[in-house]
Amino acid sequence: MEYPVVIWLHVFFGIIWAGGAISAGLFFVPAVLDAGPAGGTVMAGVVKRKFPIAMTVAAIMVVLTGVRLYMVRFNPDWMTTPEGLVLTFGGILGVGAFVLGVAIQKPAAERLTALGAEIAASGAPPSQAQVAEIGALRAKLARVARLTAWHLIGASLLMASHRLAALL
C-alpha cells in the first residue's frame, strides 16, 4: 500500500513544484524584472500569497518521496536498465533544481527583499552600491530561475517517459 501512496504524493507535489517553478522561471520572474521598480510590488504580492513556501514544501515532498521510491526500486542491476537510467537522471535533475532553489535562489531573494526594506526605511534614494547590488541580485535570480525551470522540464520529461524506457 505504501508504494502507490508514495507515487501519488510524488506526482501530485511534482506537478505543483514543476508547474510553479517552470512558470515562474520562464514567464513570471522575467516579466517582474522587466517591470522595474513596479515588479517589487508584484513580488511582494506573490510572497504575501505564500508562493515561495508552497514551492519549498512541494519541492521537499518531491525529493523525499523520490528518494523513498528510489530506495524501494533500487538494486545495482536495475540501475543499468533503460528505466533505471531514465529515473536516475531525472532524479539528479530534480535534486539539482532543489539545490539551486535552496542554495542560490532563496538567499538571493531574501537579500533582495532585505535590501528593498533598507532602502524604504532610509527614505532616501538607493545608493550606487545598492543599485549595483540590486541589479546583480535580479540578474542572478533570473538566471537561476531559468536554470531551475529547465532542470525541472528535463526531470519531468524523464520521469514521464520511464514506462516507455522500461519497454526497451
C-alpha positions as CSV (number, residue, x, y, z in Angstrom):
1,M,0.0,0.0,0.0
2,E,2.9,2.3,0.7
3,Y,4.2,2.3,-2.9
4,P,1.1,3.7,-4.7
5,V,0.6,6.3,-2.0
6,V,4.2,7.5,-2.3
7,I,3.9,7.6,-6.1
8,W,0.7,9.6,-5.8
9,L,2.3,12.1,-3.5
10,H,5.4,12.3,-5.7
11,V,3.3,13.0,-8.8
12,F,1.0,15.4,-7.0
13,F,3.7,17.6,-5.5
14,G,5.8,17.2,-8.6
15,I,3.0,18.8,-10.6
16,I,2.8,21.7,-8.2
17,W,6.6,22.2,-7.9
18,A,7.5,21.8,-11.6
19,G,4.5,23.7,-12.8
20,G,5.1,26.6,-10.5
21,A,8.9,26.7,-11.0
22,I,8.7,26.4,-14.7
23,S,6.0,29.1,-14.9
24,A,8.0,31.4,-12.6
25,G,11.4,30.8,-14.2
26,L,10.3,31.2,-17.8
27,F,7.5,33.7,-17.5
28,F,6.8,35.4,-14.1
29,V,10.3,36.3,-13.0
30,P,11.4,37.8,-16.3
31,A,8.1,39.8,-16.5
32,V,8.5,41.1,-13.0
33,L,12.1,42.0,-13.7
34,D,11.1,43.8,-16.9
35,A,8.6,45.8,-14.9
36,G,11.4,47.5,-13.0
37,P,10.5,49.0,-9.6
38,A,6.8,48.1,-10.0
39,G,7.9,44.5,-10.1
40,G,8.8,44.7,-6.5
41,T,5.1,45.3,-5.7
42,V,4.1,42.2,-7.7
43,M,6.7,40.1,-6.0
44,A,5.5,41.3,-2.6
45,G,2.1,40.1,-3.6
46,V,3.4,36.7,-4.6
47,V,5.3,36.4,-1.3
48,K,2.1,37.5,0.6
49,R,0.2,34.7,-1.0
50,K,2.9,32.2,0.2
51,F,4.1,31.1,-3.2
52,P,7.7,30.6,-2.0
53,I,6.5,28.5,0.9
54,A,4.3,26.4,-1.4
55,M,7.2,25.8,-3.8
56,T,9.5,24.9,-0.9
57,V,7.1,22.4,0.6
58,A,6.3,20.9,-2.7
59,A,10.0,20.6,-3.6
60,I,10.8,18.9,-0.3
61,M,7.9,16.5,-0.7
62,V,9.0,15.6,-4.2
63,V,12.6,15.0,-3.1
64,L,11.7,12.9,-0.1
65,T,9.1,10.8,-1.9
66,G,11.5,10.4,-4.8
67,V,14.3,9.2,-2.5
68,R,11.8,6.7,-1.0
69,L,10.7,5.4,-4.4
70,Y,14.3,5.1,-5.5
71,M,15.1,3.1,-2.3
72,V,12.2,0.7,-3.0
73,R,13.2,0.1,-6.6
74,F,17.0,0.3,-6.2
75,N,19.3,-2.5,-7.0
76,P,22.5,-2.4,-9.0
77,D,21.1,-4.4,-11.9
78,W,18.0,-2.2,-12.2
79,M,20.2,0.9,-12.4
80,T,21.7,-0.2,-15.7
81,T,18.3,-0.7,-17.3
82,P,16.8,2.0,-19.5
83,E,14.1,2.6,-16.9
84,G,16.7,2.8,-14.1
85,L,18.9,5.2,-16.1
86,V,15.9,7.5,-17.0
87,L,14.8,7.6,-13.4
88,T,18.3,8.2,-12.1
89,F,19.0,11.1,-14.5
90,G,15.5,12.5,-13.8
91,G,16.2,12.3,-10.1
92,I,19.6,14.0,-10.5
93,L,18.0,16.9,-12.4
94,G,15.3,17.2,-9.7
95,V,17.8,17.3,-6.9
96,G,19.8,19.8,-8.8
97,A,16.8,22.0,-9.1
98,F,16.2,21.7,-5.4
99,V,19.8,22.6,-4.6
100,L,19.6,25.6,-6.9
101,G,16.5,26.8,-5.2
102,V,17.7,26.4,-1.6
103,A,21.3,27.3,-2.0
104,I,21.1,30.2,-4.5
105,Q,17.5,31.4,-5.2
106,K,16.3,31.6,-1.7
107,P,19.3,33.6,-0.2
108,A,19.3,35.9,-3.2
109,A,15.6,36.6,-2.9
110,E,15.9,37.2,0.8
111,R,18.8,39.6,0.3
112,L,16.9,41.5,-2.4
113,T,13.9,41.8,0.0
114,A,16.1,43.0,2.8
115,L,17.8,45.5,0.6
116,G,14.5,46.8,-0.5
117,A,13.4,47.2,3.1
118,E,16.7,49.0,3.9
119,I,16.1,51.5,1.1
120,A,12.5,52.0,2.1
121,A,13.4,52.5,5.7
122,S,16.1,55.1,4.9
123,G,13.6,57.2,3.0
124,A,16.4,58.2,0.6
125,P,17.0,57.0,-2.9
126,P,19.3,54.0,-3.2
127,S,23.0,54.5,-3.3
128,Q,25.0,53.5,-6.3
129,A,26.3,50.4,-4.4
130,Q,22.7,49.4,-3.6
131,V,21.6,49.9,-7.2
132,A,24.5,47.8,-8.3
133,E,23.7,45.0,-5.8
134,I,20.0,45.1,-6.8
135,G,21.0,44.7,-10.4
136,A,23.3,41.8,-9.7
137,L,20.7,40.0,-7.5
138,R,18.0,40.5,-10.1
139,A,20.2,39.1,-12.8
140,K,21.2,36.1,-10.6
141,L,17.6,35.4,-9.8
142,A,16.6,35.5,-13.5
143,R,19.5,33.1,-14.4
144,V,18.8,30.7,-11.6
145,A,15.0,30.7,-12.0
146,R,15.5,29.9,-15.7
147,L,18.1,27.1,-15.0
148,T,15.8,25.6,-12.3
149,A,12.9,25.6,-14.8
150,W,15.0,23.8,-17.4
151,H,16.2,21.2,-14.8
152,L,12.5,20.5,-13.9
153,I,11.5,20.3,-17.5
154,G,14.2,17.7,-18.1
155,A,13.3,15.8,-14.9
156,S,9.6,15.9,-15.8
157,L,10.2,14.6,-19.3
158,L,12.4,11.8,-18.0
159,M,10.1,10.8,-15.2
160,A,7.1,10.8,-17.6
161,S,8.9,8.6,-20.0
162,H,10.1,5.9,-17.6
163,R,7.4,3.4,-18.5
164,L,8.4,3.8,-22.2
165,A,12.1,3.2,-21.2
166,A,11.0,0.1,-19.3
167,L,9.8,-1.4,-22.6
168,L,13.2,-1.0,-24.2
